[in-house]
Amino acid sequence: MASPTQSKPRIDVKAALEETQCEALHHQSAVEEIRKCAKAPVEPYIFIKLPKVKALTTLSASEIYRRIAAGTFPKQVALGPKSVVWIESEVLAWREVCVSESREEVV
């Protein structure tokens, strides 16, 4: 136990204050960076199951999987060992490409 005559270690208050302010500025800039990223437009993924993919494309399940294997149709996303989905915007974009290619061939 320290005796009353021993002095306590001196704390450099100025240095501690500067360090705290520096940490606060760093934290503030990090928060601002996160806010900038959050404001960026982000398109949410809409997951759709096979029945909706079939309805949007009018393709059979076997034809969808054939085209995936050939690399001409968007790949599915595995959500688990027995669950897959497609990203709706990718299927819709594929459909638009089909229409565009069809119209260009006719012209």
C-alpha positions as CSV (number, residue, x, y, z in Angstrom):
1,M,0.0,0.0,0.0
2,A,1.3,3.5,-0.9
3,S,2.2,5.8,1.9
4,P,0.5,9.2,2.0
5,T,3.9,10.8,1.4
6,Q,4.4,9.1,-2.0
7,S,3.2,11.0,-5.0
8,K,0.7,9.6,-7.4
9,P,1.7,9.1,-11.0
10,R,1.1,12.3,-12.9
11,I,-1.4,12.2,-15.8
12,D,-0.7,14.4,-18.8
13,V,-4.1,15.8,-19.1
14,K,-3.3,17.7,-22.3
15,A,-2.0,14.6,-24.1
16,A,-5.0,12.6,-22.9
17,L,-7.4,15.3,-24.2
18,E,-5.6,15.4,-27.6
19,E,-5.8,11.6,-27.9
20,T,-9.5,11.6,-27.0
21,Q,-10.2,14.3,-29.6
22,C,-8.2,12.4,-32.2
23,E,-10.2,9.2,-31.5
24,A,-13.4,11.2,-31.7
25,L,-12.4,12.7,-35.1
26,H,-11.5,9.2,-36.4
27,H,-14.8,7.8,-35.2
28,Q,-16.7,10.7,-36.7
29,S,-15.0,10.3,-40.1
30,A,-15.8,6.5,-40.0
31,V,-19.4,7.3,-39.3
32,E,-19.6,9.8,-42.1
33,E,-18.1,7.2,-44.5
34,I,-20.7,4.7,-43.5
35,R,-23.4,7.2,-44.1
36,K,-22.1,8.0,-47.6
37,C,-22.2,4.3,-48.4
38,A,-25.7,3.9,-47.0
39,K,-26.9,6.8,-49.2
40,A,-25.7,5.1,-52.4
41,P,-28.6,3.6,-54.3
42,V,-28.7,-0.1,-53.7
43,E,-31.1,-2.3,-55.6
44,P,-32.5,-5.0,-53.3
45,Y,-32.5,-8.5,-54.6
46,I,-35.9,-10.0,-55.0
47,F,-35.6,-13.8,-54.8
48,I,-38.0,-15.9,-56.9
49,K,-38.6,-19.6,-56.9
50,L,-38.8,-21.9,-60.0
51,P,-42.6,-21.6,-60.5
52,K,-42.3,-17.8,-60.9
53,V,-39.2,-18.2,-63.2
54,K,-41.2,-20.6,-65.4
55,A,-44.1,-18.1,-65.5
56,L,-41.9,-15.2,-66.4
57,T,-40.1,-17.1,-69.2
58,T,-42.7,-19.7,-70.3
59,L,-39.8,-22.3,-70.3
60,S,-40.1,-25.7,-68.7
61,A,-37.9,-26.6,-65.7
62,S,-35.8,-28.9,-67.7
63,E,-35.2,-26.2,-70.4
64,I,-34.3,-23.7,-67.7
65,Y,-31.7,-26.1,-66.3
66,R,-30.4,-27.0,-69.8
67,R,-29.8,-23.3,-70.5
68,I,-28.1,-22.7,-67.1
69,A,-25.7,-25.6,-68.0
70,A,-25.1,-24.0,-71.4
71,G,-24.5,-20.7,-69.8
72,T,-27.3,-18.9,-71.5
73,F,-29.6,-18.4,-68.5
74,P,-29.0,-16.8,-65.1
75,K,-27.7,-19.2,-62.5
76,Q,-29.7,-19.9,-59.4
77,V,-28.6,-18.9,-55.9
78,A,-28.4,-21.6,-53.3
79,L,-30.0,-20.6,-50.0
80,G,-29.4,-24.0,-48.5
81,P,-28.8,-27.6,-49.4
82,K,-32.3,-28.1,-50.8
83,S,-33.3,-24.5,-51.6
84,V,-32.5,-22.4,-54.7
85,V,-33.8,-19.1,-56.0
86,W,-33.2,-16.8,-58.9
87,I,-32.7,-13.1,-58.7
88,E,-35.8,-11.5,-60.4
89,S,-33.9,-8.7,-62.0
90,E,-31.5,-11.1,-63.7
91,V,-34.4,-13.2,-65.1
92,L,-36.2,-10.0,-66.3
93,A,-32.9,-8.8,-67.9
94,W,-32.5,-12.2,-69.7
95,R,-36.1,-11.8,-71.0
96,E,-35.3,-8.3,-72.3
97,V,-32.3,-9.6,-74.1
98,C,-34.4,-12.3,-75.8
99,V,-36.9,-9.7,-77.0
100,S,-34.1,-7.4,-78.3
101,E,-32.3,-10.3,-80.1
102,S,-35.6,-11.4,-81.6
103,R,-36.5,-7.9,-82.9
104,E,-33.0,-7.4,-84.4
105,E,-33.2,-10.6,-86.3
106,V,-36.5,-9.7,-87.9
107,V,-35.3,-6.3,-89.1
